[in-house]
Structures are given as C-alpha cells and as structure tokens.
C-alpha cells in the first residue's frame, strides 16, 4: 500500500511540474507498466485530484489545483544533505556560505522521522583547505556566468607557461579534486577548458557576451564528445 501511495504522490509531483505528461513518460519514470499508470490516474481522479486528459494523449493537473508542500523520500533527503555538504566543502565562498542555511531550512521542513534520518547520514565531504584562491576564483566565475560577462585569465598550464586569455565562461565542472572552467576562448577562437587552481589571476570584465549555437555550452559538450573527452 505504501508503495502505491508513494507512486501516486510521485505522479502528482510530475504532473504539477509539466504542461502535459504522457502515460509512457510516467511509466518510465516510475518503473511500472502503462496499464498501472492508467489505474493510478483513475485512483487519483476518484480521490478528488483534478487530473485532466486521457489515455493516448496525456495528462495534466487543473491549473488552479494546489497540493501540500512536496515531501522527499529518505534517499532523496540524504542526496540533498550529501550534495550540500559537498558544495560547502568544495564550492565557491558564496555558494558554500549558502549551504548551511539551506540545510537548516530543509531540516525545518522535514517531518521528525525524515529529519532524524538526514541527521544520521554518514556521507561527508572533507574541508577544502589551502586553496582559498580557488574559492575566490569560483565566485568570480560564478558571477560572470550569471551576468554573461567576459573573463580575463592569467593562466599557468601544465608546462608552467603563463598566458593571458579573454574567455566567454560557459560552465563549471567538478572533476574529483579540481574545478574546470569551460569556455569559448576569444584568443584561440575555439573551445578551451581551464583549471581554476591554475589561474594566477582572474578578473570579470565589463563586456557582455551572448551565446550562439557555435559558441555555447552545448557546443562545448559536442566538441568534447567529438574529441573523445
């Protein structure tokens, strides 16, 4: 019974986040058959949840329908706690500072059993020590990503050669013990990636940029895949 109750709750959460949802998508998301989805949709309707639509077309919740605040499973709670701990240890200063109040708000919103389970999580992240400049660089890059502004880097590569680059920041990727900045490099007129811990200096410029299909995060990812990276 609890399995079905969880499933019905998940269906409502999926429906409230999408304009139209097919039974096939729900079946894939929940790991059940479409026939089971049809039965669950009928059960929701009979219980008073205003699901609109029909089999073969798709479903949605009536626009004026509201549900109680969403609740997480025990595994989802632990995933959020672990993610916040990782961000606090390895993220930039601003996001790391936001991790504790975010965790406090999460704990306050959880019912006692879920809160206790979250507090007992054994997944931890070591403190990110001796690299304050990486936290500072992260904050500059994070700000530039949000503002769509160019960055100027003084970069030291693996051969200890120092170059100055002006780049369009496209995204930040975490590779175990280093943050990698994905960019379009205006100096090389190509996609390039830079480790934050190798940036001797990093400065946000006043110039804005706009992504295009040829110079975008998706383009960077396609280039990486094409290169076998």
MIGU-743661 format. One record per residue (C-alpha): residue number from 1; x, y, z. Coordinates in nm, 4 decimals. Each point is the difference from the previous one (the first is absolute). Layout:
REM residues N
+-----+----------+----------+----------+
|   k |        u |        v |        w |
+-----+----------+----------+----------+
| NUM |        X |        Y |        Z |
...
+-----+----------+----------+----------+
This chain:
REM residues 229
+-----+----------+----------+----------+
|   k |        u |        v |        w |
+-----+----------+----------+----------+
|   1 |   0.0000 |   0.0000 |   0.0000 |
|   2 |   0.2789 |   0.2428 |   0.0902 |
|   3 |   0.1660 |  -0.0807 |  -0.3319 |
|   4 |  -0.3141 |   0.1038 |  -0.1857 |
|   5 |  -0.0476 |   0.3072 |   0.2186 |
|   6 |   0.3564 |   0.1111 |  -0.0803 |
|   7 |  -0.0661 |  -0.0610 |  -0.3669 |
|   8 |  -0.3197 |   0.2078 |   0.0013 |
|   9 |   0.1843 |   0.2819 |   0.1720 |
|  10 |   0.2784 |  -0.0147 |  -0.2592 |
|  11 |  -0.2549 |   0.0143 |  -0.2820 |
|  12 |  -0.1481 |   0.3189 |   0.1470 |
|  13 |   0.3471 |   0.1539 |   0.0294 |
|  14 |   0.0816 |  -0.0825 |  -0.3633 |
|  15 |  -0.3352 |   0.1320 |  -0.1218 |
|  16 |   0.0317 |   0.3268 |   0.1912 |
|  17 |   0.3399 |   0.0674 |  -0.1577 |
|  18 |  -0.0995 |  -0.0561 |  -0.3638 |
|  19 |  -0.2612 |   0.1393 |  -0.2382 |
|  20 |  -0.0851 |  -0.3418 |  -0.1423 |
|  21 |   0.1266 |  -0.3423 |   0.1030 |
|  22 |  -0.0529 |  -0.3270 |  -0.1842 |
|  23 |  -0.0640 |  -0.3342 |   0.1649 |
|  24 |   0.3132 |  -0.1327 |  -0.1700 |
|  25 |   0.2152 |   0.2659 |   0.1696 |
|  26 |  -0.1595 |  -0.0697 |   0.3385 |
|  27 |   0.0492 |  -0.3746 |  -0.0450 |
|  28 |   0.3678 |   0.0513 |  -0.0828 |
|  29 |   0.0528 |   0.2395 |   0.2917 |
|  30 |  -0.1695 |  -0.2313 |   0.2524 |
|  31 |   0.1199 |  -0.3347 |  -0.1354 |
|  32 |  -0.3491 |  -0.1414 |  -0.0514 |
|  33 |  -0.2209 |  -0.0908 |  -0.2950 |
|  34 |  -0.2245 |   0.2482 |  -0.1775 |
|  35 |  -0.2981 |  -0.2085 |   0.1141 |
|  36 |   0.1052 |   0.0677 |   0.3601 |
|  37 |   0.0253 |   0.3714 |  -0.0786 |
|  38 |  -0.3548 |  -0.0010 |  -0.1407 |
|  39 |  -0.1282 |  -0.1626 |   0.3200 |
|  40 |   0.1897 |   0.2502 |   0.2143 |
|  41 |  -0.1364 |   0.2957 |  -0.1977 |
|  42 |  -0.3509 |  -0.1352 |   0.0503 |
|  43 |   0.0657 |  -0.0407 |   0.3740 |
|  44 |   0.1214 |   0.3604 |   0.0227 |
|  45 |  -0.3089 |   0.1258 |  -0.1814 |
|  46 |  -0.2316 |  -0.1982 |   0.2268 |
|  47 |   0.1764 |   0.1436 |   0.3060 |
|  48 |  -0.0685 |   0.3557 |  -0.1140 |
|  49 |   0.3259 |   0.0937 |  -0.1728 |
|  50 |  -0.1054 |   0.1902 |  -0.3160 |
|  51 |   0.1999 |  -0.1827 |  -0.2667 |
|  52 |  -0.0955 |   0.1093 |  -0.3501 |
|  53 |   0.0719 |  -0.1902 |  -0.3214 |
|  54 |  -0.0383 |  -0.3496 |  -0.1290 |
|  55 |   0.1915 |  -0.3145 |  -0.0926 |
|  56 |   0.2024 |   0.0321 |  -0.3184 |
|  57 |   0.0180 |   0.3798 |   0.0180 |
|  58 |   0.1342 |   0.1030 |   0.3384 |
|  59 |  -0.0921 |   0.1314 |   0.3408 |
|  60 |   0.0323 |   0.3217 |   0.1966 |
|  61 |  -0.1243 |   0.1472 |   0.3258 |
|  62 |  -0.2666 |   0.2665 |  -0.0114 |
|  63 |   0.1726 |   0.3377 |   0.0145 |
|  64 |  -0.1648 |   0.1137 |   0.3238 |
|  65 |   0.0802 |  -0.3189 |   0.1894 |
|  66 |   0.2520 |   0.0199 |   0.2813 |
|  67 |   0.1569 |  -0.2735 |   0.2094 |
|  68 |   0.1730 |   0.0057 |   0.3386 |
|  69 |   0.3745 |   0.0750 |  -0.0011 |
|  70 |   0.1886 |  -0.2794 |  -0.1689 |
|  71 |   0.1650 |  -0.2643 |   0.2160 |
|  72 |   0.3150 |  -0.1959 |  -0.0666 |
|  73 |   0.0784 |  -0.3676 |   0.0372 |
|  74 |   0.2723 |  -0.1007 |   0.2464 |
|  75 |   0.2448 |  -0.0542 |  -0.2867 |
|  76 |  -0.0843 |   0.3382 |  -0.1552 |
|  77 |   0.0608 |   0.1713 |   0.3353 |
|  78 |   0.3395 |  -0.1652 |   0.0361 |
|  79 |   0.0878 |   0.1004 |  -0.3562 |
|  80 |  -0.0809 |   0.3636 |   0.0812 |
|  81 |   0.1982 |  -0.0088 |   0.3256 |
|  82 |   0.3012 |  -0.1577 |  -0.1720 |
|  83 |  -0.0193 |   0.2508 |  -0.2852 |
|  84 |  -0.0077 |   0.2967 |   0.2377 |
|  85 |   0.2951 |  -0.1393 |   0.1961 |
|  86 |   0.1994 |  -0.0426 |  -0.3203 |
|  87 |  -0.0838 |   0.3522 |  -0.1107 |
|  88 |   0.1005 |   0.1436 |   0.3364 |
|  89 |   0.3352 |  -0.1793 |  -0.0170 |
|  90 |   0.0837 |   0.0486 |  -0.3674 |
|  91 |  -0.2095 |   0.2866 |  -0.1343 |
|  92 |   0.0694 |   0.3700 |  -0.0192 |
|  93 |  -0.0284 |   0.2210 |   0.3046 |
|  94 |  -0.3475 |   0.1360 |  -0.0774 |
|  95 |  -0.1609 |  -0.3367 |  -0.0745 |
|  96 |   0.1834 |  -0.1649 |   0.2898 |
|  97 |  -0.1357 |   0.2686 |   0.2336 |
|  98 |  -0.3513 |  -0.0685 |  -0.1292 |
|  99 |   0.0270 |  -0.3737 |   0.0701 |
| 100 |  -0.0509 |   0.0185 |   0.3791 |
| 101 |  -0.3167 |   0.2139 |  -0.0031 |
| 102 |  -0.1357 |  -0.2119 |  -0.2854 |
| 103 |   0.0600 |  -0.3138 |   0.2071 |
| 104 |  -0.1659 |   0.1615 |   0.3022 |
| 105 |  -0.3090 |   0.0845 |  -0.2071 |
| 106 |  -0.0104 |  -0.3533 |  -0.1370 |
| 107 |   0.0188 |  -0.1480 |   0.3502 |
| 108 |  -0.2722 |   0.2322 |   0.1267 |
| 109 |  -0.2343 |  -0.1064 |  -0.2800 |
| 110 |   0.0468 |  -0.3734 |   0.0545 |
| 111 |  -0.2234 |  -0.2114 |   0.2251 |
| 112 |   0.1841 |  -0.1429 |   0.3060 |
| 113 |   0.0782 |  -0.3464 |  -0.1483 |
| 114 |   0.1519 |   0.1491 |  -0.3176 |
| 115 |   0.1885 |   0.2631 |   0.2033 |
| 116 |   0.1524 |  -0.2679 |   0.2220 |
| 117 |   0.1050 |  -0.2052 |  -0.3042 |
| 118 |   0.1586 |   0.3088 |  -0.1576 |
| 119 |   0.1913 |   0.0814 |   0.3174 |
| 120 |   0.1351 |  -0.3545 |   0.0107 |
| 121 |   0.1354 |   0.0035 |  -0.3556 |
| 122 |   0.3529 |  -0.1422 |  -0.0134 |
| 123 |   0.0912 |   0.1685 |  -0.3277 |
| 124 |   0.2532 |   0.2793 |   0.0588 |
| 125 |   0.2365 |   0.2220 |  -0.1994 |
| 126 |   0.3433 |   0.1091 |   0.1277 |
| 127 |   0.0597 |   0.3702 |   0.0370 |
| 128 |   0.1586 |   0.1641 |  -0.3016 |
| 129 |   0.3167 |   0.1365 |   0.1633 |
| 130 |   0.2986 |   0.2012 |  -0.1213 |
| 131 |  -0.1672 |   0.1190 |  -0.3196 |
| 132 |  -0.1780 |   0.3205 |   0.0967 |
| 133 |   0.0883 |   0.1458 |  -0.3392 |
| 134 |  -0.2053 |  -0.2715 |  -0.1693 |
| 135 |  -0.3050 |   0.0975 |   0.2067 |
| 136 |   0.0563 |   0.3622 |  -0.1004 |
| 137 |   0.0454 |  -0.0949 |  -0.3649 |
| 138 |  -0.3167 |  -0.2112 |   0.0153 |
| 139 |  -0.1990 |   0.2993 |   0.1268 |
| 140 |   0.1300 |   0.2228 |  -0.2806 |
| 141 |  -0.0811 |  -0.2637 |  -0.2623 |
| 142 |  -0.3404 |  -0.0707 |   0.1527 |
| 143 |  -0.0822 |   0.3701 |  -0.0133 |
| 144 |   0.1162 |   0.0260 |  -0.3612 |
| 145 |  -0.2095 |  -0.2998 |  -0.1000 |
| 146 |  -0.3113 |   0.1601 |   0.1444 |
| 147 |   0.0739 |   0.3421 |  -0.1512 |
| 148 |   0.1239 |  -0.1339 |  -0.3379 |
| 149 |   0.3217 |   0.1989 |   0.0259 |
| 150 |   0.3425 |  -0.0727 |  -0.1444 |
| 151 |   0.2869 |  -0.1112 |   0.2227 |
| 152 |   0.3689 |   0.0807 |  -0.0212 |
| 153 |   0.2274 |  -0.2807 |   0.1192 |
| 154 |   0.3688 |  -0.0140 |   0.0797 |
| 155 |   0.0450 |  -0.3742 |  -0.0431 |
| 156 |   0.2884 |  -0.2328 |   0.0825 |
| 157 |  -0.0181 |  -0.3234 |  -0.1997 |
| 158 |   0.1462 |  -0.3388 |   0.0886 |
| 159 |   0.3340 |   0.1012 |  -0.1569 |
| 160 |   0.0076 |   0.3085 |   0.2277 |
| 161 |  -0.0552 |   0.2347 |  -0.2930 |
| 162 |  -0.2018 |   0.3091 |   0.0892 |
| 163 |  -0.2393 |   0.1468 |  -0.2544 |
| 164 |  -0.2661 |   0.2679 |   0.0100 |
| 165 |  -0.3409 |  -0.0954 |  -0.1363 |
| 166 |  -0.3346 |   0.1716 |  -0.0451 |
| 167 |  -0.2775 |  -0.2581 |   0.0118 |
| 168 |  -0.3761 |  -0.0436 |  -0.0100 |
| 169 |  -0.0815 |  -0.2085 |   0.3105 |
| 170 |  -0.2456 |  -0.2784 |  -0.0858 |
| 171 |  -0.0080 |  -0.2297 |   0.3033 |
| 172 |   0.1783 |  -0.1425 |   0.3021 |
| 173 |   0.0732 |  -0.3717 |   0.0341 |
| 174 |   0.1314 |  -0.1819 |   0.3061 |
| 175 |   0.2525 |  -0.2754 |  -0.0728 |
| 176 |   0.0617 |  -0.1646 |   0.3353 |
| 177 |   0.2523 |   0.2466 |   0.1401 |
| 178 |  -0.0015 |   0.2872 |  -0.2475 |
| 179 |  -0.2494 |   0.2423 |  -0.1513 |
| 180 |   0.0171 |   0.0286 |  -0.3771 |
| 181 |  -0.1216 |   0.3140 |  -0.1769 |
| 182 |  -0.1495 |  -0.0657 |  -0.3444 |
| 183 |   0.0393 |   0.2966 |  -0.2330 |
| 184 |   0.0079 |   0.1381 |  -0.3480 |
| 185 |   0.3481 |   0.1489 |  -0.0175 |
| 186 |   0.0022 |   0.3238 |  -0.2002 |
| 187 |   0.3790 |  -0.0205 |  -0.0202 |
| 188 |   0.0026 |  -0.3423 |  -0.1681 |
| 189 |  -0.3450 |   0.0322 |  -0.1633 |
| 190 |  -0.0900 |  -0.3463 |   0.1242 |
| 191 |  -0.1342 |  -0.1856 |   0.3015 |
| 192 |   0.2432 |  -0.0326 |   0.2873 |
| 193 |  -0.0160 |  -0.1157 |   0.3627 |
| 194 |   0.2036 |   0.1373 |   0.2901 |
| 195 |   0.0620 |  -0.1331 |   0.3516 |
| 196 |  -0.0855 |   0.2613 |   0.2607 |
| 197 |   0.2968 |  -0.0999 |   0.2156 |
| 198 |   0.2334 |   0.0931 |  -0.2886 |
| 199 |  -0.1432 |   0.3486 |  -0.0429 |
| 200 |   0.2562 |   0.2446 |   0.1391 |
| 201 |  -0.2519 |   0.2828 |  -0.0329 |
| 202 |  -0.3579 |   0.0229 |  -0.1213 |
| 203 |  -0.2019 |   0.3146 |  -0.0616 |
| 204 |  -0.3531 |   0.0639 |  -0.1179 |
| 205 |  -0.0096 |   0.2530 |  -0.2832 |
| 206 |  -0.2754 |   0.2501 |  -0.0721 |
| 207 |  -0.0712 |  -0.1494 |  -0.3434 |
| 208 |  -0.3068 |  -0.2193 |  -0.0363 |
| 209 |  -0.0316 |  -0.2911 |  -0.2389 |
| 210 |  -0.2839 |  -0.2035 |  -0.1482 |
| 211 |   0.0182 |  -0.3699 |  -0.0656 |
| 212 |  -0.0595 |  -0.1218 |  -0.3541 |
| 213 |  -0.0336 |  -0.3558 |  -0.1336 |
| 214 |   0.3670 |   0.0183 |  -0.1039 |
| 215 |   0.1148 |   0.1391 |   0.3362 |
| 216 |  -0.2043 |  -0.1603 |   0.2769 |
| 217 |   0.0097 |  -0.2555 |   0.2784 |
| 218 |  -0.1717 |  -0.2547 |  -0.2239 |
| 219 |   0.2587 |   0.0719 |  -0.2666 |
| 220 |   0.2773 |  -0.0539 |   0.2527 |
| 221 |  -0.1493 |  -0.3356 |   0.1041 |
| 222 |  -0.0340 |  -0.1071 |  -0.3631 |
| 223 |   0.3657 |   0.0898 |  -0.0592 |
| 224 |   0.1040 |  -0.2049 |   0.3039 |
| 225 |  -0.1994 |  -0.3010 |  -0.1178 |
| 226 |   0.1390 |   0.0310 |  -0.3516 |
| 227 |   0.3520 |   0.0065 |   0.1424 |
| 228 |  -0.0607 |  -0.3049 |   0.2165 |
| 229 |   0.0358 |   0.2073 |   0.3194 |
+-----+----------+----------+----------+
